[in-house]
Amino acid sequence: MSKQMSHLDNIPSTPGKFKMDKSPYIHNRLRWHSSLAKLTFWSFMFLGLILIFFFRSPSSNPLPQDPSRRSLRTYNWGGPAWEKRVRSSARIRSRNGISVLVTGAAGFVGTHVSAALKRRGDGVLGLDNFNDYYDPSLKRARQALLERSGVFIVEGDINDSALLRKLFEVVAFTHVMHLAAQAGVRYAMENPGSYVHSNIAGFVNLLEVCKSANPQPAIVWASSSSVYGLNTKVPFSERDRTDQPASLYAATKKAGEEIAHTYNHIYGLSLTGLRFFTVYGPWGRPDMAYFFFTRDILKGKSISIFEAANHGTVARDFTYIDDIVKGCLAALDTAEKSTGSGGKKKGPAQLRVFNLGNTSPVPVSDLVSILERLLKVNAKRNIMKLPRNGDVQFTHANISLAQRELGYKPSTDLQTGLKKFVRWYLSYYSGGKKAAG
Ligand SMILES: NC(=O)c1ccc[n+]([C@@H]2O[C@H](COP(=O)([O-])OP(=O)(O)OC[C@H]3O[C@@H](n4cnc5c(N)ncnc54)[C@H](O)[C@@H]3O)[C@@H](O)[C@H]2O)c1
């Protein structure tokens, strides 16, 4: 800055007073001008060459692919045969049954919830974009499982308003179980856009369609225990603060809770948010520790076990999938009707948030010991410091509210639940037919 100032100070304010011929300053200036012209010329030439290269090269793509766009591809939907399948899947087959649109139905929780609803005679229609955040063949296998029990999963994105509107045109859903989301805390550093796309934009789009539907459905949706973020008071209660998220994932779930409040307030949508605590079980998610620990222990690979500062224990309130499913069904069954219609609120509507956990946190090192016993293989443990990339040190749910209002009572301990998971894992990936990750 000071250098520039001194240079500017050297230029006289009245150029006419220059002595043109003798001044060495002028001489230098002319030389400088000609080199500037040369520089400009060559710059243009260079720029021109780059442009020619860009436009002539057939496959050149100067920008890196945005991974969040992968779920924006177009899907085939519509037509009489498609509508027939939608209707048949969503048909209620029991007295007092409900008809539920389950988003994220090819996901871990979505598959279990859809199957349970179908078993009791409710109408169920799935929706999923089958993105490749983790092995899509697992999602396809879950889809085949649901197909056999009569649940059709429409392939599409929750951001597709036309598709959602069409679904509500074909079926007057009484409920929406919204489980579609970009899950996982660490992946947010790699692909933040996918969290905004599914957890914020997608959620808003879904609520927009629900608010305009006539009748409006009641909505139960998955928030997360991660909203408790850096809280240290345990167990976590719904009344505790949730303004210190430790990951973008957590921040988008917290945003979802605020968005839910808005749509409840303005449009009279009945909304229930469920804060799940580390759900595990058969057909689980390959990006979760219990799943990839199993895979790596069996492969003889070392596994990283995190510990907090001063050898602090990292623990999770692991919750078995069947308990979570019971909580989801109870939330649907106790959800009151939305009060608006066609986008207009007629009166106050229900707005709830519940913890769905197990209330007994287990150190991650104990989880590994249980897996060692079940798999009959010793793990190669690699103890590492908990990185600051989204994970929190522990989670622990206070579930008294869900107990009182939903009759929620988890009944599967980690040992029993993991036994069921390992049995499924070994049969699913048996004989090298499929390779996990
Ligand atoms: N599993 C857990 O431990 C846990 C804990 C807390 C919260 N949750 C929440 O519960 C819900 C279900 O989790 P999960 O473990 O089954 O995850 P999952 O990834 O197995 O299931 C989510 C499904 O949603 C689909 N999806 C994602 N974005 C979509 C979009 N834009 N349009 C349509 N489909 C889309 C995915 O393809 C996937 O099949 C999620 O909202 C998740 O954030 C899960």
The ligand as an SDF file (V2000), in Angstrom:
LIG
                    3D

 44 48  0  0  0  0  0  0  0  0999 V2000
  -30.0670  -44.6550   11.3860 N   0  0  0  0  0  0  0  0  0  0  0  0
  -29.8090  -43.8250   12.3790 C   0  0  0  0  0  0  0  0  0  0  0  0
  -29.0650  -44.1440   13.3090 O   0  0  0  0  0  0  0  0  0  0  0  0
  -30.4520  -42.4550   12.4150 C   0  0  0  0  0  0  0  0  0  0  0  0
  -30.2160  -41.6450   13.5240 C   0  0  0  0  0  0  0  0  0  0  0  0
  -30.8010  -40.3860   13.5670 C   0  0  0  0  0  0  0  0  0  0  0  0
  -31.6190  -39.9580   12.5290 C   0  0  0  0  0  0  0  0  0  0  0  0
  -31.8120  -40.7570   11.4510 N   0  0  0  0  0  0  0  0  0  0  0  0
  -32.6850  -40.2780   10.3690 C   0  0  0  0  0  0  0  0  0  0  0  0
  -33.6420  -41.2800   10.0670 O   0  0  0  0  0  0  0  0  0  0  0  0
  -33.9680  -41.2640    8.6890 C   0  0  0  0  0  0  0  0  0  0  0  0
  -33.7380  -42.6370    8.0910 C   0  0  0  0  0  0  0  0  0  0  0  0
  -32.3690  -42.9790    8.2500 O   0  0  0  0  0  0  0  0  0  0  0  0
  -31.7360  -44.3120    7.7000 P   0  0  0  0  0  0  0  0  0  0  0  0
  -30.7270  -44.7690    8.6840 O   0  0  0  0  0  0  0  0  0  0  0  0
  -32.8090  -45.2220    7.2640 O   0  0  0  0  0  0  0  0  0  0  0  0
  -30.9510  -43.7260    6.4310 O   0  0  0  0  0  0  0  0  0  0  0  0
  -30.8800  -44.2760    4.9400 P   0  0  0  0  0  0  0  0  0  0  0  0
  -29.8360  -43.4660    4.2610 O   0  0  0  0  0  0  0  0  0  0  0  0
  -30.7270  -45.7500    4.9410 O   0  0  0  0  0  0  0  0  0  0  0  0
  -32.3050  -43.9090    4.3580 O   0  0  0  0  0  0  0  0  0  0  0  0
  -32.6300  -42.6730    3.7540 C   0  0  0  0  0  0  0  0  0  0  0  0
  -33.2200  -42.9690    2.3880 C   0  0  0  0  0  0  0  0  0  0  0  0
  -33.6530  -41.7310    1.8230 O   0  0  0  0  0  0  0  0  0  0  0  0
  -33.3420  -41.7240    0.4560 C   0  0  0  0  0  0  0  0  0  0  0  0
  -33.1960  -40.3110    0.0520 N   0  0  0  0  0  0  0  0  0  0  0  0
  -32.2340  -39.4490    0.4220 C   0  0  0  0  0  0  0  0  0  0  0  0
  -32.4270  -38.2500   -0.1390 N   0  0  0  0  0  0  0  0  0  0  0  0
  -33.5680  -38.3660   -0.8830 C   0  0  0  0  0  0  0  0  0  0  0  0
  -34.2910  -37.4690   -1.7070 C   0  0  0  0  0  0  0  0  0  0  0  0
  -33.8700  -36.2140   -1.9010 N   0  0  0  0  0  0  0  0  0  0  0  0
  -35.4140  -37.9120   -2.3240 N   0  0  0  0  0  0  0  0  0  0  0  0
  -35.8390  -39.1860   -2.1560 C   0  0  0  0  0  0  0  0  0  0  0  0
  -35.1810  -40.0820   -1.3900 N   0  0  0  0  0  0  0  0  0  0  0  0
  -34.0640  -39.6660   -0.7590 C   0  0  0  0  0  0  0  0  0  0  0  0
  -32.0520  -42.5060    0.3320 C   0  0  0  0  0  0  0  0  0  0  0  0
  -31.8770  -43.0740   -0.9500 O   0  0  0  0  0  0  0  0  0  0  0  0
  -32.2100  -43.5710    1.4110 C   0  0  0  0  0  0  0  0  0  0  0  0
  -32.7100  -44.7800    0.8670 O   0  0  0  0  0  0  0  0  0  0  0  0
  -33.1170  -40.1650    8.0950 C   0  0  0  0  0  0  0  0  0  0  0  0
  -33.8640  -38.9850    8.0710 O   0  0  0  0  0  0  0  0  0  0  0  0
  -31.9690  -40.0180    9.0680 C   0  0  0  0  0  0  0  0  0  0  0  0
  -31.4150  -38.7300    9.0200 O   0  0  0  0  0  0  0  0  0  0  0  0
  -31.2500  -42.0000   11.3710 C   0  0  0  0  0  0  0  0  0  0  0  0
  1  2  1  0
  2  3  2  0
  2  4  1  0
  4  5  1  0
  4 44  2  0
  5  6  2  0
  6  7  1  0
  7  8  2  0
  8  9  1  0
  8 44  1  0
  9 10  1  0
  9 42  1  0
 10 11  1  0
 11 12  1  0
 11 40  1  0
 12 13  1  0
 13 14  1  0
 14 15  2  0
 14 16  1  0
 14 17  1  0
 17 18  1  0
 18 19  2  0
 18 20  1  0
 18 21  1  0
 21 22  1  0
 22 23  1  0
 23 24  1  0
 23 38  1  0
 24 25  1  0
 25 26  1  0
 25 36  1  0
 26 27  1  0
 26 35  1  0
 27 28  2  0
 28 29  1  0
 29 30  1  0
 29 35  2  0
 30 31  1  0
 30 32  2  0
 32 33  1  0
 33 34  2  0
 34 35  1  0
 36 37  1  0
 36 38  1  0
 38 39  1  0
 40 41  1  0
 40 42  1  0
 42 43  1  0
M  CHG  2   8   1  16  -1
M  END
$$$$
